[in-house]
Amino acid sequence: MKNSQASESHNNADDDLLPEYNFDYRKPLPNRFASQQEKASLTVTLDADVAEIFKTSEAVNNALRALLSAIPKTER
């Protein structure tokens, strides 16, 4: 038995999406949001025991900077 409600909603007249879009790649526009990105970020997942100690990214960064200051620059 077909689900008539699902097939009716697919053909809904309020649906704005077209089955196909043709883009003119000869007229590209710059990304207006690109300048809002401050700098690239990196996501690192902490193990649960480490995350219990370091609650914020600022705390992790401070600890890592302290560790880096203890390493001689020739070893970096």
LOSEKOL-895623 format. One record per residue (C-alpha): residue in one letter; x, y, z. Coordinates in nm, 2 decimals, always signed. Each point is the difference from the previous one (the first is absolute). Layout:
// residues N
[kemi a, [X, Y, Z]],
...
//
This chain:
// residues 76
[kemi m, [+0.00, +0.00, +0.00]],
[kemi k, [+0.14, +0.34, -0.10]],
[kemi n, [+0.04, +0.28, +0.24]],
[kemi s, [-0.21, +0.26, -0.18]],
[kemi q, [+0.08, +0.27, +0.25]],
[kemi a, [+0.37, -0.01, -0.08]],
[kemi s, [-0.06, +0.01, -0.37]],
[kemi e, [-0.24, +0.29, +0.03]],
[kemi s, [+0.25, +0.21, +0.20]],
[kemi h, [+0.27, -0.06, -0.26]],
[kemi n, [-0.22, +0.17, -0.26]],
[kemi n, [-0.10, +0.29, +0.22]],
[kemi a, [-0.06, +0.33, -0.18]],
[kemi d, [+0.18, +0.20, +0.28]],
[kemi d, [+0.33, -0.18, -0.08]],
[kemi d, [+0.24, +0.27, -0.13]],
[kemi l, [+0.28, -0.24, -0.11]],
[kemi l, [+0.04, -0.06, -0.37]],
[kemi p, [+0.10, -0.34, -0.12]],
[kemi e, [+0.31, +0.15, -0.16]],
[kemi y, [+0.19, +0.33, +0.02]],
[kemi n, [+0.22, +0.14, -0.27]],
[kemi f, [+0.29, +0.22, +0.13]],
[kemi d, [+0.19, +0.24, -0.21]],
[kemi y, [+0.36, -0.06, +0.12]],
[kemi r, [+0.13, +0.28, -0.23]],
[kemi k, [-0.14, +0.26, +0.25]],
[kemi p, [+0.12, -0.11, +0.34]],
[kemi l, [-0.05, +0.23, +0.30]],
[kemi p, [+0.25, +0.03, +0.29]],
[kemi n, [-0.09, -0.16, +0.33]],
[kemi r, [-0.13, +0.28, +0.21]],
[kemi f, [+0.05, -0.20, +0.32]],
[kemi a, [+0.37, -0.08, -0.06]],
[kemi s, [+0.12, +0.32, +0.16]],
[kemi q, [-0.19, -0.08, +0.32]],
[kemi q, [+0.21, -0.30, +0.07]],
[kemi e, [+0.27, +0.11, +0.23]],
[kemi k, [+0.24, -0.29, -0.03]],
[kemi a, [+0.00, -0.37, -0.06]],
[kemi s, [-0.08, -0.21, +0.30]],
[kemi l, [+0.08, -0.36, +0.08]],
[kemi t, [-0.22, -0.23, +0.19]],
[kemi v, [+0.17, -0.25, +0.23]],
[kemi t, [-0.19, -0.26, +0.21]],
[kemi l, [+0.12, -0.04, +0.35]],
[kemi d, [-0.02, -0.33, +0.19]],
[kemi a, [-0.26, +0.01, +0.28]],
[kemi d, [+0.26, +0.01, +0.28]],
[kemi v, [+0.18, +0.30, -0.15]],
[kemi a, [-0.33, +0.17, -0.07]],
[kemi e, [-0.09, -0.02, +0.37]],
[kemi i, [+0.30, +0.22, +0.08]],
[kemi f, [-0.01, +0.24, -0.30]],
[kemi k, [-0.35, +0.13, -0.02]],
[kemi t, [+0.06, +0.26, -0.27]],
[kemi s, [+0.21, +0.04, -0.31]],
[kemi e, [+0.17, +0.30, +0.17]],
[kemi a, [+0.12, -0.23, +0.28]],
[kemi v, [+0.14, -0.25, -0.24]],
[kemi n, [+0.18, +0.27, -0.20]],
[kemi n, [+0.15, +0.15, +0.31]],
[kemi a, [+0.13, -0.34, +0.12]],
[kemi l, [+0.14, -0.08, -0.34]],
[kemi r, [+0.17, +0.35, -0.02]],
[kemi a, [+0.16, -0.06, +0.34]],
[kemi l, [+0.13, -0.34, -0.12]],
[kemi l, [+0.13, +0.16, -0.32]],
[kemi s, [+0.19, +0.26, +0.20]],
[kemi a, [+0.18, -0.28, +0.18]],
[kemi i, [+0.13, -0.16, -0.32]],
[kemi p, [+0.32, +0.16, -0.14]],
[kemi k, [-0.06, +0.16, -0.34]],
[kemi t, [+0.26, -0.22, -0.16]],
[kemi e, [-0.22, -0.30, +0.06]],
[kemi r, [-0.32, +0.15, -0.14]],
//
